[in-house]
Amino acid sequence: MKLWNTNICLTNRKSLMVITILLISGFVLASVWPAEIIEEGECNTEMWIPTKEDIAYQDSMYTIIQNTQNDVTDIKEDIVYIIERLDFKDGTHDSIRYVKNGPIDKKRNQ
């Protein structure tokens, strides 16, 4: 191809690099260019001031959350206590461990 009285070879290394760079930069621009311009609305600068009812509602929600957390903690402690009572080191499982001549036998024999 002859342009401006010079020969341009499309298989030349410089020509291929320029074409590749132009294609990649075109793809990059197309990917970051917004499809439509989004205009942001005006920002309302008024600060929300809670009323007495809002504060009371928030306090009641906080109390409910605290009570729930306390209940969960108590339940976890009870579960650990039950598991400790059910599992013995020797592999036996029982809520009351009977030992011959232990406290239960002594009360029964009295």
Beta strands, then each sheet from edge to edge (+ up, - down):
strand 1: 2-3
strand 2: 6-7
sheet 1: 1+ 2-
end
